[in-house]
Amino acid sequence: MQPSHIAIAVGTALLWGFGFVTSKYGADHMPPLFFLALRFALMTLMLIWFVRPPRGRWLAVGSFALTMGVGHFGLFYIALNIGVEASTAAIIWITQVPLSAVLAGLVLRERPGWAAIVGISIAFGGAVVLVGEPRHTGNALGIGLMFGSSIAWAIANVQVKRLTDISPLALNGWMSAISALFLFPLSFALEEGQLASLLQPDWRLHGSLIYQVVGSTLLAYWAWYYLLAHNKVATVAGFMLLVPMLGVIFGVLILGEPITWQTLVGGVIIVSGVALIVLKRSGVPAVKTR
């Protein structure tokens, strides 16, 4: 891997790692579904002019949007809103890799090798250590929703396998459009204070929203697909392991979140298990950003 490509890969991991901080700030200072709906609406306005409609594939793309945009991201932002920390979310986020491997084996009959099986077992063992921390047992709903978001992501990754005829840019653009159409009504039915939160003079809130669109999505996606086009998939996928570690670091340094030995041990165990899976996989999910 060229030095310039390594720099781009690390920069991409930094963009996604910092995305946990902006997601947490946005979910804490704006109704979470409304924040997410605005993010997808802005994404739609930026991408929709450059991608073709998925003619004949609307049902499949719509199903993917419900799973990924509404299911995964919706649960993720609600969990952040009800108390899950950015650092904890960053660690749980990576469990989508072993969950995807398990679902691929069950649905797509993709048999994992022994290294992947061991990695899956190690990763889930680390999740048990993490969840067993007393401060997390006090927010069982939030932690459960965060794991639910990872399950939804794993299901979406299986759906993506059947959407390879649609370009990643088009898939993201139309996923954003369909998700926004569902999330705005959900927000106004279940939440309140949308307009007041949008109009509040908080540059960090509006900056977080812009960062989610430009930094975590447009820039990070461009860099990621550029790397995939010029390097081996397994090599690029290995840099995913930096994301949860950077998410934890940013959460502690910027948001002042506590870090305990159980969080560290659970995180290290999960990342170690995921490393075994990632290094043996021949493919990566098409959508993987915060």
N, C-alpha and C positions, 0 to 999 in steps of 0.2 A: 504494500500500500504506500503510495507516494506521501511524502511529508505534508504536502498541501492538502491531500485528502484526509489525512489524520487530523489536521487542524480543523477542517470542515466538519468531520465527524464529532470531534470534541465540542465544537461550537453548536452543533445540532443538539447534542446531549445537554448542553448548558441552556439552550432555548427551552427545551422541554422540561428540564429540571426546575427552572425559574417559573415555568408555567403553573406549577403547583401553588406557588406563592400568590400569583395574580388570580388564580381560580379561587383560592381561599378568601382573599380580600373581597373579590367580587361577590361571592356567595354570602359573605358576612354582612355586606353593606347594601345589597339589593336583593329583592326576592329571587331565589336561585333559578327558578324556571324562567323568569323574565330575563335575567342576565344571560342565560343560555340561549333563549330565543333571539335576543338582540345579537348575540355572537353569530348565530347561524344566519340571521337576516343580513348582517353585514357581509358575511362570507358569500352569501348568494349574490348580493349586489356586485361583488368584486369578480365573481367567477362565471356567472350565468351567461355573460355575453360571449364567452370564449369556448364554450363547450356545446356539443350537440345533444339534443334531447335523446334519451335512451328508448327510441321507438321499438315497440314490441317487448320491452323489458321493464315497463313501468311497475308491474306487480312485484317483480323481484327487487327492484331498487327501492320501492316503497316499503317492502318488508324489511329490507336492510336498514332503511332510515328509522323505522320504528324500533328496531333492535338496538342500533348503534346510537343514533341521535337522541331519541326519546328515552330508550331504556338505559343504555350504559351511561351517557352523559347526564341524563336526568337524575338517576340514582346517585351518581358521583357528586353532583352539585348539591343535592338535598342533604347528603351525608356530611359534606363540608359545612353546610348551613346549621346543622344540628349538633355540631361540636367535634367532628373528626378533624384532627390537625393535618396540616399540609404534609408534615414529615411522615405521619402514619399513612396518609393516603398514598404517598410516593412509594412506600414499601408494599402496601396491599396492591397497588397498581400492577406491579410486576407479576403477580400471581396469575394474570391473564395468560402468561406463556404456558405454565403447566396445565391450566384449565383448557386452553386451546388444544394442547397435545392430547388430553384425555378425550375431548369431544371429537377431535379428528379421528381418533382410533375407534370410537363408538359409531360415528355417523358415516365417515368417509372410508372406514376400514384401513386407515393409515397406521400400520403397526409401528409402535415406538420400539427402538432398540433397547438393549439392557441399560445403556448409559442414560437414555431418556427416562426409563422407568425409575431408575435410582434417583435421577434428578427430580422427577415429579414427587417421589416420596420425601426427599429431603426438603423440597420447597414447602410442601404441605406441613411437614414437621415444624419448620420455621414459623409458619403461619399460626400454628397452635401455641408456640412460645410467645409470639407477639400478642395474640388475642388474650392470652392468659394474664396479661399485666392488669393489675387492679384498676387503673384509671380507664382502661378500655372496657372492662366488664361493667363499669358504671354507665357506659354509653353503648349498650348492646345493640340498640336499634341502628345507630349511626354506623357502627362497625359492620353490622349485618347488611345494611344498604350498600356500603362500600364493596363488600365481597360480592353482593348481588350485581353491582356494576361491572365487576370483573367477569362474572358469569355471562352477563349480557354481551360483553366484549368478545368472549370466547365463542359464543353462538354467532356473533356477527362475523368473526373470522372464518367460520365454516361457510357462512353465506357468501362471503367474498370469493371463496373457491369457485363458486358457480357464476361469478360476475366478471371473469377475466377478459371477456370480450368488450368491456367498457373501460376506458382509460381511467387511471386513478384520479386525475383532475376532474373529469366529468362525474365520476362517482361521488367525489367529495362535494362538488357543486350542487348536484341534484339531491344528494342526501341532506345537505344543509337547507335547501329550499323546502323539501317535504317536512323535515323536522321542525322548521320554524312555523309552518302551517299548523302543526299539531301543538307545539309548545306555547304559542301565544294564547290560544283559547284555554289550555290547561292552566296557564299562569293566572289569567283573569278569573277562572273558576275557583282556583284553590288558594290564590295569594292575594295580597292587598298592598297598597302603597307603591305601585309600580311607577307612576308618574312622578311622585314626590322623590323617590330614590333616584330617578333619572335626572331630575333637575337640580339635585343638591350640588353645591359647589365643591366637589371633592375630586381634585385632579388625579388622585391615586385610583379612585374607582373608575373614572373614565379612561385613565391610562391602562388599567388592568384589562378593560374590555378591548381596547385597541391592541394591546399586546397579544391577547388571545387570538385575535384575527390575523395580525401581521406577523408577530414573532413566533408564537407556538404553532401556527398553521401554515401561512404562506411561505415564510422564509424557511422554516424547519422542513416542510414538505419538499420544497424545491431542492434543498441541500440533500435530503435523504434519497430522493429519487435520482439525483445526480450521482451520488455515491454508488447506488445500486447499479447504475448503468456502466460504471467504470471499475467496479471491484467485485470480488466474490461475495455472494450474499451472506455466507457464514461470517466472513470477516467484518462486514458492515453491521450485521445483527449483533455482534459481540459488544458494540458500543452502546446498545440498549442498556447494558448492565450499569453504565455510568448514571443513567437517568434517576433511578431511585436514590442512589447515594447523594447526588447533587440536590435532589428534592429535599432530602433530610437536612443537608448542610444549609440550604437556603432557608428552610423553615425555622431552623434553630437560630441562625444569624440575623435574619431579617424580621421574622415574626416573634422571636423570643420564645419559641416553643421548647418545652423541656425534653431532655434526652436521657433515657434510663438504660440500665444494663440490659433489661429485657428487650427494649426496642432495638438496641445495637445487636444483641445476640440473635434475636429473631430475624432482623434484617439481613445479617451476614449469612445466616443459614438459608434464607429464601433466595438470596442472590447467588449463593453457591450452587443450590439446586438448579436454578434457572440457567446458570452458566453451562452445566452439563447438557441441558436440553438445547440451548441456543447453538452451541458449538457442533451439535450433531444434526441440526435441522438443515434442510435444503431450501427452505422458503421462509418468508417473513410476512406478517399481516400487512394488508394494503393500507390500513388506517390505524395509526398508533400515536396520536398526540393528545396532549392535555389542553 
